[in-house]
Structures are given as C-alpha cells and as structure tokens.
Amino acid sequence: MKASRLIVGLSGPELTSEEKSLFREIQPAGYILFSRNLVSAEQIRGLTDSLNSISQHRPFISIDQEGGRVWRTREFSCAPPDAATFSKKATPRQIAQFGALTGQLLQILGINLNFAPVLDLDHFPEQNNGLRGRCWGNHSQTVINNAGIFNRWMRKQTILSCGKHFPSNGLALSDPHHDLPVADASKEDLLKADLLPYTALMPELDAIMACHLHFPKIDPEMPASLSRTILTGLLRYQLGYNGLILTDDLDMGAIVNHYGRGNDIKLALEAGADIALICHNMANLPEVLNSLQIDEDPDSLLRIENQRFNLCRPPDFTESKWKDLNEEMTQLTSEVIGKERFELDRPSQSPVEDY
C-alpha cells in the first residue's frame, strides 16, 4: 500500500533528505503543517513549494487555522480572535471578512486545505475537552449561521474547507488528545441538534473530519473515527454526504493508546474514511504501509482525485502582500475586541493549542 490515502506531518521547517526520499516513494495524498514547521511567511511558502515539487500530483497541503489559540502562524503574524469570540462580538460582515482574510493568508502561503470550521456544539464550554473557545456556539442555528459565513468566504479564496469533528466532539468530557472520551448519546439524540450544522452546510463542505469519541449507543465497539456504522452508515448513506471523509490525527491518545499503528489506519480506511491523518509519528511508516492488506476503494480514490481538481496554483508570494493582509486582519481584530492581537491570560488547555 502506498500513502495515497494518508495526510502526514513533517518534522521541521525544511524537508530533510530522508523526508524527501520517503515522500517521493510513498506519495502521500497530502501534508499537514504545525507550528514546528512554521518560522516565517517566506519560509512557509518555500516549504509548500518544495512539497509540490516532490509530488506527482498536486498534494493537499493542510493546516488548522481556526483563530485564537489554534492559529498556527500567530508567532510571526496577526493573531485574530477565536470562533467563540467572533460569534459573540462580531457582525456577519466581520465574520465574512475573517473567512476571506484567512483564505487569502493561506493562499499566499501555498496552503490549500484548512481544517476548519469547527461545527461542534459547545455543550460544555468550561470543560477541558480540547474545544475551549474553538466552537461557534452551543446552539445549532448559531453554528450554522456563523460557521457557514466563515466557511463560505474562506472557500471563495479557493481554500478547501473541512467541517469537524463529526458527529460531535462537543459531547466529550475529556480531551481525546490524551485518551478516548465516551458519550452517552444515541443517533436520535445527535439528529436533534449536533448533526444539524453538518446537514445544513454539507453542500458547502469539501471535507468532514471524524472525531475520536466513542458513542456506544451507536457503535458498541468502535470510536467514531474507526466506525463503519458512523462513517459509512450514518454520514455517507443516511445523511448522503459525497465529499471527503477524514479522520482526526491517529497519533492522538484516544487512538494510539488503544489500537496501535497500522491497525489504526486499516480500521479507519475500512470504516469509510477516504484519508487518514498521521501528524506526528512517521517512524517505520514504509514498513507499516507495506504490511497493510487493504482493498483499494475506487470510489474513495475518485473522491480524492475529484477534489484535486479544486486545488489551485497559489499566487506569487510577495512580502508586501503578506504585510497588507496581516494589517487588514489586525484592523479587523481591533474592531472586534478593541485590541490588535487576541491573547488569552491562561495556560494552554490542550496539546492542540501548542502544536
């Protein structure tokens, strides 16, 4: 098995010779960038150009650029508010501008897929479950309205979007980065509220990311990201979703502590995920892939290929354009919260804030 159905992480701000050799060999579907890969705008663009140069097909180059604490370029760029703050304080026009500027900033960096918007309902806003400040609200219509505006205007900049975390990470009482949360919710419960943002925005989502949360009333055996009942039965067949299905990072404690490398990829792809994410641990990846026996899914490969047609060549990078976009985002931030940067006076609550 090659890596045509994997998005993988990188070790640092430049490709090592070993990574170049590995990625040329396995040809992953795409890559994900974290703070460890990001030093400056010009450096990022050089890195994304390098990733394109070693790929036989234009790869998905992805990031989590949500706002607030999950804004990977915050160390050397504007730092806009998080979704919760925009939802509480901003007008629809300001949310639209936030989506458009986010897309333009990513576009000039050579990034073409943003793992946003978060569509979870914030059932437990004070709970340390990895979602603090990242949700657009705790009512489905609020999330549909505000996440929908952000998503719509980001996509207008030719950036692919990914709604997350299906069917609902908002019901987690613990952080799946550490271990596997369990939610006592049935499919009927989810259909009343948590799934409404997905059904409403589904035609405008290029991808949907599955969460690492166990719903024993829906699938007694598997968490959502590894559940054929949830990914294929519920999302694909019952809700009729035709876009890409991705897993959340399989290196998170919720999965790696229970299923192990190799078996996790096999279970995810057989459950109905088109692409699995391996963000941090690349050790022995060729050997793992060679040992996997997974039947190719022509429908899944076609969905991946179809989305490649939506990947546009990024514009030429100029420092002045990057500066202008950041000044616009800084001005927007000042309009919304009265400050030029969004800062939280608390330590990080989850690894997702520090990656």
Summary of the structure (lengths in Angstrom):
residues: 355
radius of gyration: 18.9
end to end distance: 28.5
largest distance: 55.3
contacts: 1279
relative contact order: 0.15
helix: 43%
strand: 12%
